[in-house]
Amino acid sequence: MAFALNTYMAPDFECTTFENAPDVVMKRVAADGVAPENYHAMSIFPEYFKIDGQWHLAEESRMDCVPVWEDGRVHVREFRHLRVGDLVICGRQETGEEGIYVHPDGFRTAEAMAERFAFRQNRSRETAYSKVYDDLYELLKYERDNGYIVWVMGPAFAFNGYSREAFARVVEGGYAHAVLAGNALATHDLEAAYLGTALGQDVNTQMNMAGGHYNHLDTINKMRESGSIGAFIHKQGIDNGIMHALETRHVPYVLAGSIRDDGPLPGVYGDAYAAQDAMREHVSKATTVICMASMLHSVATGNMTPSFRVLPDGTVRQVYFYCVDIAEFVVNKLVDRGSLASKGIVTNAQDFIGLVAKGLDLL
Protein backbone atom coordinates (compact mmCIF):
# COMPACT_ATOMS: atom_id res chain seq x y z
CA MET A 1 0.00 0.00 0.00
CA ALA A 2 1.38 3.43 -0.97
CA PHE A 3 2.17 5.79 1.88
CA ALA A 4 -0.42 8.50 2.51
CA LEU A 5 -0.25 11.44 4.89
CA ASN A 6 -2.92 11.84 7.55
CA THR A 7 -5.43 14.51 6.57
CA TYR A 8 -5.36 17.68 8.67
CA MET A 9 -8.70 18.61 10.24
CA ALA A 10 -8.71 22.37 10.79
CA PRO A 11 -10.94 23.96 13.45
CA ASP A 12 -14.41 25.06 12.37
CA PHE A 13 -14.07 28.80 12.81
CA GLU A 14 -17.69 29.38 11.79
CA CYS A 15 -18.95 27.90 15.05
CA THR A 16 -20.28 30.27 17.73
CA THR A 17 -17.33 29.80 20.09
CA PHE A 18 -14.86 31.12 17.55
CA GLU A 19 -17.12 33.78 16.07
CA ASN A 20 -17.77 35.25 19.53
CA ALA A 21 -14.13 35.09 20.60
CA PRO A 22 -12.40 38.47 21.08
CA ASP A 23 -9.35 39.64 19.20
CA VAL A 24 -6.07 38.87 20.93
CA VAL A 25 -4.33 41.41 23.13
CA MET A 26 -0.96 42.57 21.80
CA LYS A 27 1.76 44.51 23.58
CA ARG A 28 4.97 46.17 22.39
CA VAL A 29 8.40 44.92 23.44
CA ALA A 30 10.02 47.58 25.64
CA ALA A 31 13.52 46.09 25.92
CA ASP A 32 15.45 43.87 23.52
CA GLY A 33 15.14 40.19 24.43
CA VAL A 34 12.36 40.75 27.00
CA ALA A 35 8.75 39.77 26.32
CA PRO A 36 5.93 41.90 27.76
CA GLU A 37 3.91 40.69 30.76
CA ASN A 38 1.43 37.89 30.10
CA TYR A 39 3.12 36.95 26.79
CA HIS A 40 1.84 33.80 25.12
CA ALA A 41 4.28 30.84 24.84
CA MET A 42 3.99 28.50 21.87
CA SER A 43 3.53 24.71 21.89
CA ILE A 44 4.31 22.03 19.29
CA PHE A 45 0.72 22.13 17.99
CA PRO A 46 -0.97 24.35 15.37
CA GLU A 47 -2.00 27.62 17.06
CA TYR A 48 -4.45 30.21 15.76
CA PHE A 49 -4.81 33.85 16.78
CA LYS A 50 -7.79 36.13 16.15
CA ILE A 51 -6.64 39.48 14.81
CA ASP A 52 -9.03 42.07 13.30
CA GLY A 53 -11.78 39.46 13.32
CA GLN A 54 -9.79 36.84 11.39
CA TRP A 55 -8.10 33.67 12.68
CA HIS A 56 -4.43 33.37 11.66
CA LEU A 57 -2.26 30.24 11.93
CA ALA A 58 1.33 30.66 13.14
CA GLU A 59 2.95 28.84 10.23
CA GLU A 60 6.54 28.37 11.42
CA SER A 61 6.17 27.49 15.06
CA ARG A 62 8.54 26.47 17.83
CA MET A 63 7.82 25.40 21.40
CA ASP A 64 8.63 27.90 24.19
CA CYS A 65 8.88 30.87 21.84
CA VAL A 66 6.56 33.86 21.49
CA PRO A 67 4.23 34.93 18.65
CA VAL A 68 4.89 38.32 17.05
CA TRP A 69 2.44 40.05 14.69
CA GLU A 70 4.29 41.64 11.79
CA ASP A 71 3.49 42.34 8.12
CA GLY A 72 0.13 40.59 8.33
CA ARG A 73 1.59 37.32 9.64
CA VAL A 74 2.20 35.60 12.96
CA HIS A 75 5.95 35.08 13.34
CA VAL A 76 7.34 32.88 16.12
CA ARG A 77 10.57 34.10 17.72
CA GLU A 78 12.95 33.09 20.46
CA PHE A 79 13.11 35.55 23.36
CA ARG A 80 16.67 36.50 22.39
CA HIS A 81 15.46 37.63 18.96
CA LEU A 82 12.79 40.03 20.30
CA ARG A 83 13.44 43.69 19.54
CA VAL A 84 12.03 46.93 20.91
CA GLY A 85 8.71 47.69 19.22
CA ASP A 86 7.86 44.10 18.27
CA LEU A 87 4.14 43.45 18.73
CA VAL A 88 3.85 40.33 20.92
CA ILE A 89 0.60 38.38 21.27
CA CYS A 90 -0.39 38.00 24.92
CA GLY A 91 -2.69 35.62 26.76
CA ARG A 92 -2.57 32.30 28.61
CA GLN A 93 -6.01 30.82 27.79
CA GLU A 94 -5.81 28.49 24.79
CA THR A 95 -9.40 27.55 23.89
CA GLY A 96 -10.56 30.80 22.32
CA GLU A 97 -11.41 32.91 25.39
CA GLU A 98 -8.56 35.33 24.68
CA GLY A 99 -8.51 35.00 20.89
CA ILE A 100 -5.97 32.17 21.10
CA TYR A 101 -6.70 28.60 20.06
CA VAL A 102 -4.29 25.66 20.37
CA HIS A 103 -5.37 22.76 18.14
CA PRO A 104 -3.87 19.45 19.39
CA ASP A 105 -6.18 17.06 17.54
CA GLY A 106 -5.72 18.12 13.92
CA PHE A 107 -4.15 14.85 12.78
CA ARG A 108 -5.91 12.43 15.14
CA THR A 109 -8.27 9.84 13.75
CA ALA A 110 -11.70 9.48 15.32
CA GLU A 111 -10.61 6.12 16.74
CA ALA A 112 -7.50 7.61 18.36
CA MET A 113 -9.48 10.45 19.90
CA ALA A 114 -11.98 8.00 21.38
CA GLU A 115 -9.28 5.77 22.91
CA ARG A 116 -8.34 7.49 26.17
CA PHE A 117 -7.02 4.43 28.01
CA ALA A 118 -4.46 1.99 26.62
CA PHE A 119 -1.64 -0.22 27.85
CA ARG A 120 2.06 -0.08 26.86
CA GLN A 121 2.19 3.46 25.53
CA ASN A 122 5.82 4.00 26.58
CA ARG A 123 8.72 2.52 24.60
CA SER A 124 10.89 -0.18 26.15
CA ARG A 125 13.16 -3.12 25.33
CA GLU A 126 10.02 -5.27 25.35
CA THR A 127 8.23 -3.23 22.70
CA ALA A 128 7.80 -4.82 19.26
CA TYR A 129 9.09 -2.46 16.57
CA SER A 130 8.58 -4.42 13.32
CA LYS A 131 5.52 -2.35 12.31
CA VAL A 132 7.34 0.87 13.24
CA TYR A 133 10.21 -0.10 10.91
CA ASP A 134 7.85 -1.03 8.07
CA ASP A 135 6.05 2.31 8.40
CA LEU A 136 9.38 4.15 8.53
CA TYR A 137 10.59 2.59 5.27
CA GLU A 138 7.42 3.70 3.48
CA LEU A 139 7.59 7.15 5.04
CA LEU A 140 11.20 7.65 3.93
CA LYS A 141 10.38 6.56 0.40
CA TYR A 142 7.61 9.16 0.31
CA GLU A 143 9.68 11.89 1.94
CA ARG A 144 12.69 11.43 -0.35
CA ASP A 145 10.79 13.15 -3.15
CA ASN A 146 8.03 14.99 -1.28
CA GLY A 147 9.51 16.15 2.02
CA TYR A 148 12.61 17.24 3.93
CA ILE A 149 14.31 14.57 6.04
CA VAL A 150 16.56 15.76 8.87
CA TRP A 151 18.83 13.29 10.72
CA VAL A 152 20.18 14.14 14.16
CA MET A 153 23.20 11.98 14.95
CA GLY A 154 25.55 11.15 17.77
CA PRO A 155 29.03 9.73 17.11
CA ALA A 156 28.08 6.05 17.70
CA PHE A 157 27.77 5.38 13.96
CA ALA A 158 31.38 6.35 13.33
CA PHE A 159 32.75 3.63 15.63
CA ASN A 160 31.70 0.81 13.30
CA GLY A 161 32.54 0.32 9.64
CA TYR A 162 29.19 -1.28 8.81
CA SER A 163 27.06 1.52 10.30
CA ARG A 164 29.23 4.15 8.60
CA GLU A 165 28.63 2.46 5.27
CA ALA A 166 24.91 2.01 6.01
CA PHE A 167 24.32 5.70 6.68
CA ALA A 168 26.50 6.71 3.73
CA ARG A 169 24.21 4.59 1.54
CA VAL A 170 21.16 6.32 3.07
CA VAL A 171 22.66 9.69 2.10
CA GLU A 172 23.63 8.53 -1.38
CA GLY A 173 20.14 7.13 -1.87
CA GLY A 174 18.65 10.60 -1.34
CA TYR A 175 17.09 9.86 2.05
CA ALA A 176 18.82 12.72 3.89
CA HIS A 177 18.23 16.39 3.19
CA ALA A 178 20.18 17.71 6.20
CA VAL A 179 22.23 16.30 9.10
CA LEU A 180 22.59 17.86 12.55
CA ALA A 181 25.45 16.58 14.70
CA GLY A 182 28.44 17.57 16.78
CA ASN A 183 32.20 17.73 16.39
CA ALA A 184 32.59 14.07 17.43
CA LEU A 185 30.57 12.49 14.62
CA ALA A 186 32.62 14.19 11.91
CA THR A 187 35.91 13.69 13.75
CA HIS A 188 35.55 9.94 14.28
CA ASP A 189 33.99 9.30 10.87
CA LEU A 190 36.90 11.06 9.16
CA GLU A 191 39.42 9.38 11.46
CA ALA A 192 37.96 6.08 10.24
CA ALA A 193 38.25 7.13 6.61
CA TYR A 194 41.78 8.52 7.05
CA LEU A 195 43.37 6.02 9.46
CA GLY A 196 40.87 3.17 9.73
CA THR A 197 40.17 3.79 13.42
CA ALA A 198 37.74 5.62 15.70
CA LEU A 199 39.39 6.83 18.91
CA GLY A 200 42.29 4.56 18.00
CA GLN A 201 40.17 1.40 17.66
CA ASP A 202 39.96 -0.37 14.31
CA VAL A 203 36.40 0.23 13.04
CA ASN A 204 36.12 -3.29 11.62
CA THR A 205 37.93 -5.50 14.16
CA GLN A 206 37.47 -3.29 17.27
CA MET A 207 41.14 -3.90 18.08
CA ASN A 208 42.97 -1.03 19.81
CA MET A 209 45.94 0.16 17.76
CA ALA A 210 49.32 1.05 19.26
CA GLY A 211 49.46 4.80 19.78
CA GLY A 212 45.88 5.01 18.54
CA HIS A 213 44.88 7.59 21.11
CA TYR A 214 46.68 10.12 18.88
CA ASN A 215 44.67 9.24 15.78
CA HIS A 216 41.68 11.52 16.31
CA LEU A 217 43.95 14.42 17.24
CA ASP A 218 46.13 13.84 14.17
CA THR A 219 42.98 13.76 12.04
CA ILE A 220 41.69 17.02 13.52
CA ASN A 221 45.09 18.63 13.06
CA LYS A 222 45.26 17.64 9.39
CA MET A 223 41.76 18.99 8.81
CA ARG A 224 42.60 22.27 10.48
CA GLU A 225 45.65 22.46 8.23
CA SER A 226 43.42 21.83 5.19
CA GLY A 227 41.04 24.61 6.25
CA SER A 228 37.78 22.74 5.78
CA ILE A 229 36.29 19.26 5.87
CA GLY A 230 35.71 19.32 2.12
CA ALA A 231 39.29 20.33 1.40
CA PHE A 232 40.60 17.58 3.70
CA ILE A 233 38.48 14.95 1.95
CA HIS A 234 39.79 16.07 -1.44
CA LYS A 235 43.44 16.43 -0.37
CA GLN A 236 43.60 13.05 1.39
CA GLY A 237 41.63 11.18 -1.26
CA ILE A 238 38.90 10.13 1.17
CA ASP A 239 36.39 7.92 -0.64
CA ASN A 240 34.14 6.48 2.08
CA GLY A 241 32.07 7.30 5.14
CA ILE A 242 29.39 9.66 6.33
CA MET A 243 31.08 13.01 5.79
CA HIS A 244 32.33 11.95 2.34
CA ALA A 245 28.75 11.08 1.36
CA LEU A 246 27.40 14.38 2.71
CA GLU A 247 30.08 16.41 0.89
CA THR A 248 29.82 14.59 -2.44
CA ARG A 249 26.00 14.67 -2.39
CA HIS A 250 26.02 18.34 -1.28
CA VAL A 251 23.77 17.55 1.69
CA PRO A 252 23.99 20.40 4.23
CA TYR A 253 25.10 19.62 7.77
CA VAL A 254 25.39 21.59 10.99
CA LEU A 255 28.09 20.63 13.51
CA ALA A 256 27.29 22.22 16.86
CA GLY A 257 30.26 22.50 19.22
CA SER A 258 30.55 21.45 22.84
CA ILE A 259 32.68 22.64 25.74
CA ARG A 260 34.36 19.20 25.70
CA ASP A 261 35.36 19.24 22.01
CA ASP A 262 38.89 18.53 20.83
CA GLY A 263 40.16 20.82 18.09
CA PRO A 264 37.49 21.47 17.04
CA LEU A 265 37.18 20.74 13.33
CA PRO A 266 36.94 23.69 10.95
CA GLY A 267 33.29 24.56 10.37
CA VAL A 268 32.10 23.54 13.85
CA TYR A 269 29.93 26.22 15.48
CA GLY A 270 31.54 27.41 18.70
CA ASP A 271 28.69 29.79 19.51
CA ALA A 272 25.74 27.78 20.87
CA TYR A 273 23.15 30.31 19.76
CA ALA A 274 24.60 30.58 16.25
CA ALA A 275 24.45 26.77 16.12
CA GLN A 276 20.84 26.84 17.29
CA ASP A 277 19.92 29.31 14.53
CA ALA A 278 21.70 27.17 11.93
CA MET A 279 19.90 24.04 13.16
CA ARG A 280 16.54 25.77 13.12
CA GLU A 281 17.05 26.78 9.48
CA HIS A 282 16.76 23.09 8.61
CA VAL A 283 14.24 22.11 11.30
CA SER A 284 11.90 24.83 10.00
CA LYS A 285 11.73 22.91 6.69
CA ALA A 286 11.69 19.41 8.16
CA THR A 287 8.80 17.04 7.52
CA THR A 288 10.53 14.02 9.09
CA VAL A 289 13.12 14.18 11.88
CA ILE A 290 15.09 11.14 13.04
CA CYS A 291 17.21 11.56 16.18
CA MET A 292 19.75 8.85 16.99
CA ALA A 293 22.15 8.22 19.88
CA SER A 294 22.58 11.80 21.06
CA MET A 295 20.48 12.86 24.02
CA LEU A 296 21.44 16.54 24.04
CA HIS A 297 21.16 17.07 20.28
CA SER A 298 17.90 15.10 20.25
CA VAL A 299 16.33 17.14 23.05
CA ALA A 300 17.50 20.38 21.43
CA THR A 301 16.02 19.40 18.08
CA GLY A 302 12.84 18.11 19.69
CA ASN A 303 12.31 21.51 21.31
CA MET A 304 12.58 23.16 17.89
CA THR A 305 10.26 20.79 16.03
CA PRO A 306 6.51 21.47 15.77
CA SER A 307 4.02 18.69 15.05
CA PHE A 308 3.05 20.26 11.72
CA ARG A 309 4.38 22.06 8.68
CA VAL A 310 2.62 24.46 6.30
CA LEU A 311 3.53 23.64 2.70
CA PRO A 312 3.96 26.32 0.00
CA ASP A 313 0.45 25.62 -1.30
CA GLY A 314 -1.00 26.27 2.18
CA THR A 315 -1.58 22.61 3.06
CA VAL A 316 -1.01 21.79 6.73
CA ARG A 317 0.77 18.44 7.02
CA GLN A 318 2.09 16.27 9.83
CA VAL A 319 5.74 16.28 10.90
CA TYR A 320 7.04 12.82 11.81
CA PHE A 321 9.52 12.63 14.67
CA TYR A 322 11.56 9.54 15.61
CA CYS A 323 13.94 9.06 18.53
CA VAL A 324 16.30 6.07 18.49
CA ASP A 325 18.46 5.30 21.52
CA ILE A 326 19.56 2.37 23.65
CA ALA A 327 18.38 4.26 26.77
CA GLU A 328 14.64 4.04 27.42
CA PHE A 329 14.74 7.33 29.34
CA VAL A 330 15.99 9.28 26.32
CA VAL A 331 13.44 7.72 23.97
CA ASN A 332 10.45 8.31 26.25
CA LYS A 333 11.55 11.84 27.10
CA LEU A 334 11.47 12.74 23.41
CA VAL A 335 8.36 10.75 22.51
CA ASP A 336 6.38 12.17 25.45
CA ARG A 337 5.82 15.44 23.59
CA GLY A 338 2.05 15.14 23.26
CA SER A 339 2.15 14.42 19.55
CA LEU A 340 0.93 11.32 17.74
CA ALA A 341 3.65 12.01 15.15
CA SER A 342 6.39 11.04 17.63
CA LYS A 343 7.75 7.49 17.58
CA GLY A 344 10.44 5.94 19.76
CA ILE A 345 12.67 2.93 19.16
CA VAL A 346 14.78 1.49 21.98
CA THR A 347 17.72 -0.19 20.26
CA ASN A 348 21.39 0.05 19.38
CA ALA A 349 21.60 2.91 16.88
CA GLN A 350 24.18 1.07 14.76
CA ASP A 351 21.79 -1.87 14.34
CA PHE A 352 18.96 0.55 13.57
CA ILE A 353 20.71 2.25 10.67
CA GLY A 354 21.71 -1.11 9.21
CA LEU A 355 18.07 -2.25 9.26
CA VAL A 356 16.95 1.03 7.67
CA ALA A 357 19.51 0.74 4.87
CA LYS A 358 18.44 -2.86 4.21
CA GLY A 359 14.75 -1.97 4.41
CA LEU A 360 15.33 0.65 1.72
CA ASP A 361 17.27 -1.89 -0.42
CA LEU A 362 20.49 0.11 -0.09
CA LEU A 363 22.63 -2.73 1.30
C-alpha positions as CSV (number, residue, x, y, z in Angstrom):
1,M,0.0,0.0,0.0
2,A,1.4,3.4,-1.0
3,F,2.2,5.8,1.9
4,A,-0.4,8.5,2.5
5,L,-0.3,11.4,4.9
6,N,-2.9,11.8,7.6
7,T,-5.4,14.5,6.6
8,Y,-5.4,17.7,8.7
9,M,-8.7,18.6,10.2
10,A,-8.7,22.4,10.8
11,P,-10.9,24.0,13.5
12,D,-14.4,25.1,12.4
13,F,-14.1,28.8,12.8
14,E,-17.7,29.4,11.8
15,C,-19.0,27.9,15.1
16,T,-20.3,30.3,17.7
17,T,-17.3,29.8,20.1
18,F,-14.9,31.1,17.5
19,E,-17.1,33.8,16.1
20,N,-17.8,35.2,19.5
21,A,-14.1,35.1,20.6
22,P,-12.4,38.5,21.1
23,D,-9.4,39.6,19.2
24,V,-6.1,38.9,20.9
25,V,-4.3,41.4,23.1
26,M,-1.0,42.6,21.8
27,K,1.8,44.5,23.6
28,R,5.0,46.2,22.4
29,V,8.4,44.9,23.4
30,A,10.0,47.6,25.6
31,A,13.5,46.1,25.9
32,D,15.5,43.9,23.5
33,G,15.1,40.2,24.4
34,V,12.4,40.7,27.0
35,A,8.7,39.8,26.3
36,P,5.9,41.9,27.8
37,E,3.9,40.7,30.8
38,N,1.4,37.9,30.1
39,Y,3.1,36.9,26.8
40,H,1.8,33.8,25.1
41,A,4.3,30.8,24.8
42,M,4.0,28.5,21.9
43,S,3.5,24.7,21.9
44,I,4.3,22.0,19.3
45,F,0.7,22.1,18.0
46,P,-1.0,24.4,15.4
47,E,-2.0,27.6,17.1
48,Y,-4.4,30.2,15.8
49,F,-4.8,33.8,16.8
50,K,-7.8,36.1,16.1
51,I,-6.6,39.5,14.8
52,D,-9.0,42.1,13.3
53,G,-11.8,39.5,13.3
54,Q,-9.8,36.8,11.4
55,W,-8.1,33.7,12.7
56,H,-4.4,33.4,11.7
57,L,-2.3,30.2,11.9
58,A,1.3,30.7,13.1
59,E,3.0,28.8,10.2
60,E,6.5,28.4,11.4
61,S,6.2,27.5,15.1
62,R,8.5,26.5,17.8
63,M,7.8,25.4,21.4
64,D,8.6,27.9,24.2
65,C,8.9,30.9,21.8
66,V,6.6,33.9,21.5
67,P,4.2,34.9,18.7
68,V,4.9,38.3,17.1
69,W,2.4,40.1,14.7
70,E,4.3,41.6,11.8
71,D,3.5,42.3,8.1
72,G,0.1,40.6,8.3
73,R,1.6,37.3,9.6
74,V,2.2,35.6,13.0
75,H,6.0,35.1,13.3
76,V,7.3,32.9,16.1
77,R,10.6,34.1,17.7
78,E,13.0,33.1,20.5
79,F,13.1,35.6,23.4
80,R,16.7,36.5,22.4
81,H,15.5,37.6,19.0
82,L,12.8,40.0,20.3
83,R,13.4,43.7,19.5
84,V,12.0,46.9,20.9
85,G,8.7,47.7,19.2
86,D,7.9,44.1,18.3
87,L,4.1,43.5,18.7
88,V,3.8,40.3,20.9
89,I,0.6,38.4,21.3
90,C,-0.4,38.0,24.9
91,G,-2.7,35.6,26.8
92,R,-2.6,32.3,28.6
93,Q,-6.0,30.8,27.8
94,E,-5.8,28.5,24.8
95,T,-9.4,27.5,23.9
96,G,-10.6,30.8,22.3
97,E,-11.4,32.9,25.4
98,E,-8.6,35.3,24.7
99,G,-8.5,35.0,20.9
100,I,-6.0,32.2,21.1
101,Y,-6.7,28.6,20.1
102,V,-4.3,25.7,20.4
103,H,-5.4,22.8,18.1
104,P,-3.9,19.4,19.4
105,D,-6.2,17.1,17.5
106,G,-5.7,18.1,13.9
107,F,-4.2,14.9,12.8
108,R,-5.9,12.4,15.1
109,T,-8.3,9.8,13.7
110,A,-11.7,9.5,15.3
111,E,-10.6,6.1,16.7
112,A,-7.5,7.6,18.4
113,M,-9.5,10.5,19.9
114,A,-12.0,8.0,21.4
115,E,-9.3,5.8,22.9
116,R,-8.3,7.5,26.2
117,F,-7.0,4.4,28.0
118,A,-4.5,2.0,26.6
119,F,-1.6,-0.2,27.8
120,R,2.1,-0.1,26.9
121,Q,2.2,3.5,25.5
122,N,5.8,4.0,26.6
123,R,8.7,2.5,24.6
124,S,10.9,-0.2,26.1
125,R,13.2,-3.1,25.3
126,E,10.0,-5.3,25.3
127,T,8.2,-3.2,22.7
128,A,7.8,-4.8,19.3
129,Y,9.1,-2.5,16.6
130,S,8.6,-4.4,13.3
131,K,5.5,-2.4,12.3
132,V,7.3,0.9,13.2
133,Y,10.2,-0.1,10.9
134,D,7.9,-1.0,8.1
135,D,6.1,2.3,8.4
136,L,9.4,4.2,8.5
137,Y,10.6,2.6,5.3
138,E,7.4,3.7,3.5
139,L,7.6,7.1,5.0
140,L,11.2,7.6,3.9
141,K,10.4,6.6,0.4
142,Y,7.6,9.2,0.3
143,E,9.7,11.9,1.9
144,R,12.7,11.4,-0.4
145,D,10.8,13.2,-3.2
146,N,8.0,15.0,-1.3
147,G,9.5,16.2,2.0
148,Y,12.6,17.2,3.9
149,I,14.3,14.6,6.0
150,V,16.6,15.8,8.9
151,W,18.8,13.3,10.7
152,V,20.2,14.1,14.2
153,M,23.2,12.0,14.9
154,G,25.5,11.1,17.8
155,P,29.0,9.7,17.1
156,A,28.1,6.0,17.7
157,F,27.8,5.4,14.0
158,A,31.4,6.3,13.3
159,F,32.7,3.6,15.6
160,N,31.7,0.8,13.3
161,G,32.5,0.3,9.6
162,Y,29.2,-1.3,8.8
163,S,27.1,1.5,10.3
164,R,29.2,4.2,8.6
165,E,28.6,2.5,5.3
166,A,24.9,2.0,6.0
167,F,24.3,5.7,6.7
168,A,26.5,6.7,3.7
169,R,24.2,4.6,1.5
170,V,21.2,6.3,3.1
171,V,22.7,9.7,2.1
172,E,23.6,8.5,-1.4
173,G,20.1,7.1,-1.9
174,G,18.6,10.6,-1.3
175,Y,17.1,9.9,2.1
176,A,18.8,12.7,3.9
177,H,18.2,16.4,3.2
178,A,20.2,17.7,6.2
179,V,22.2,16.3,9.1
180,L,22.6,17.9,12.6
181,A,25.4,16.6,14.7
182,G,28.4,17.6,16.8
183,N,32.2,17.7,16.4
184,A,32.6,14.1,17.4
185,L,30.6,12.5,14.6
186,A,32.6,14.2,11.9
187,T,35.9,13.7,13.8
188,H,35.5,9.9,14.3
189,D,34.0,9.3,10.9
190,L,36.9,11.1,9.2
191,E,39.4,9.4,11.5
192,A,38.0,6.1,10.2
193,A,38.2,7.1,6.6
194,Y,41.8,8.5,7.1
195,L,43.4,6.0,9.5
196,G,40.9,3.2,9.7
197,T,40.2,3.8,13.4
198,A,37.7,5.6,15.7
199,L,39.4,6.8,18.9
200,G,42.3,4.6,18.0
201,Q,40.2,1.4,17.7
202,D,40.0,-0.4,14.3
203,V,36.4,0.2,13.0
204,N,36.1,-3.3,11.6
205,T,37.9,-5.5,14.2
206,Q,37.5,-3.3,17.3
207,M,41.1,-3.9,18.1
208,N,43.0,-1.0,19.8
209,M,45.9,0.2,17.8
210,A,49.3,1.0,19.3
211,G,49.5,4.8,19.8
212,G,45.9,5.0,18.5
213,H,44.9,7.6,21.1
214,Y,46.7,10.1,18.9
215,N,44.7,9.2,15.8
216,H,41.7,11.5,16.3
217,L,44.0,14.4,17.2
218,D,46.1,13.8,14.2
219,T,43.0,13.8,12.0
220,I,41.7,17.0,13.5
221,N,45.1,18.6,13.1
222,K,45.3,17.6,9.4
223,M,41.8,19.0,8.8
224,R,42.6,22.3,10.5
225,E,45.6,22.5,8.2
226,S,43.4,21.8,5.2
227,G,41.0,24.6,6.3
228,S,37.8,22.7,5.8
229,I,36.3,19.3,5.9
230,G,35.7,19.3,2.1
231,A,39.3,20.3,1.4
232,F,40.6,17.6,3.7
233,I,38.5,14.9,2.0
234,H,39.8,16.1,-1.4
235,K,43.4,16.4,-0.4
236,Q,43.6,13.1,1.4
237,G,41.6,11.2,-1.3
238,I,38.9,10.1,1.2
239,D,36.4,7.9,-0.6
240,N,34.1,6.5,2.1
241,G,32.1,7.3,5.1
242,I,29.4,9.7,6.3
243,M,31.1,13.0,5.8
244,H,32.3,12.0,2.3
245,A,28.7,11.1,1.4
246,L,27.4,14.4,2.7
247,E,30.1,16.4,0.9
248,T,29.8,14.6,-2.4
249,R,26.0,14.7,-2.4
250,H,26.0,18.3,-1.3
251,V,23.8,17.5,1.7
252,P,24.0,20.4,4.2
253,Y,25.1,19.6,7.8
254,V,25.4,21.6,11.0
255,L,28.1,20.6,13.5
256,A,27.3,22.2,16.9
257,G,30.3,22.5,19.2
258,S,30.5,21.5,22.8
259,I,32.7,22.6,25.7
260,R,34.4,19.2,25.7
261,D,35.4,19.2,22.0
262,D,38.9,18.5,20.8
263,G,40.2,20.8,18.1
264,P,37.5,21.5,17.0
265,L,37.2,20.7,13.3
266,P,36.9,23.7,10.9
267,G,33.3,24.6,10.4
268,V,32.1,23.5,13.8
269,Y,29.9,26.2,15.5
270,G,31.5,27.4,18.7
271,D,28.7,29.8,19.5
272,A,25.7,27.8,20.9
273,Y,23.1,30.3,19.8
274,A,24.6,30.6,16.2
275,A,24.5,26.8,16.1
276,Q,20.8,26.8,17.3
277,D,19.9,29.3,14.5
278,A,21.7,27.2,11.9
279,M,19.9,24.0,13.2
280,R,16.5,25.8,13.1
281,E,17.1,26.8,9.5
282,H,16.8,23.1,8.6
283,V,14.2,22.1,11.3
284,S,11.9,24.8,10.0
285,K,11.7,22.9,6.7
286,A,11.7,19.4,8.2
287,T,8.8,17.0,7.5
288,T,10.5,14.0,9.1
289,V,13.1,14.2,11.9
290,I,15.1,11.1,13.0
291,C,17.2,11.6,16.2
292,M,19.8,8.8,17.0
293,A,22.1,8.2,19.9
294,S,22.6,11.8,21.1
295,M,20.5,12.9,24.0
296,L,21.4,16.5,24.0
297,H,21.2,17.1,20.3
298,S,17.9,15.1,20.3
299,V,16.3,17.1,23.1
300,A,17.5,20.4,21.4
301,T,16.0,19.4,18.1
302,G,12.8,18.1,19.7
303,N,12.3,21.5,21.3
304,M,12.6,23.2,17.9
305,T,10.3,20.8,16.0
306,P,6.5,21.5,15.8
307,S,4.0,18.7,15.0
308,F,3.1,20.3,11.7
309,R,4.4,22.1,8.7
310,V,2.6,24.5,6.3
311,L,3.5,23.6,2.7
312,P,4.0,26.3,0.0
313,D,0.4,25.6,-1.3
314,G,-1.0,26.3,2.2
315,T,-1.6,22.6,3.1
316,V,-1.0,21.8,6.7
317,R,0.8,18.4,7.0
318,Q,2.1,16.3,9.8
319,V,5.7,16.3,10.9
320,Y,7.0,12.8,11.8
321,F,9.5,12.6,14.7
322,Y,11.6,9.5,15.6
323,C,13.9,9.1,18.5
324,V,16.3,6.1,18.5
325,D,18.5,5.3,21.5
326,I,19.6,2.4,23.7
327,A,18.4,4.3,26.8
328,E,14.6,4.0,27.4
329,F,14.7,7.3,29.3
330,V,16.0,9.3,26.3
331,V,13.4,7.7,24.0
332,N,10.5,8.3,26.2
333,K,11.6,11.8,27.1
334,L,11.5,12.7,23.4
335,V,8.4,10.8,22.5
336,D,6.4,12.2,25.4
337,R,5.8,15.4,23.6
338,G,2.1,15.1,23.3
339,S,2.2,14.4,19.6
340,L,0.9,11.3,17.7
341,A,3.6,12.0,15.2
342,S,6.4,11.0,17.6
343,K,7.7,7.5,17.6
344,G,10.4,5.9,19.8
345,I,12.7,2.9,19.2
346,V,14.8,1.5,22.0
347,T,17.7,-0.2,20.3
348,N,21.4,0.0,19.4
349,A,21.6,2.9,16.9
350,Q,24.2,1.1,14.8
351,D,21.8,-1.9,14.3
352,F,19.0,0.6,13.6
353,I,20.7,2.3,10.7
354,G,21.7,-1.1,9.2
355,L,18.1,-2.2,9.3
356,V,16.9,1.0,7.7
357,A,19.5,0.7,4.9
358,K,18.4,-2.9,4.2
359,G,14.8,-2.0,4.4
360,L,15.3,0.7,1.7
361,D,17.3,-1.9,-0.4
362,L,20.5,0.1,-0.1
363,L,22.6,-2.7,1.3
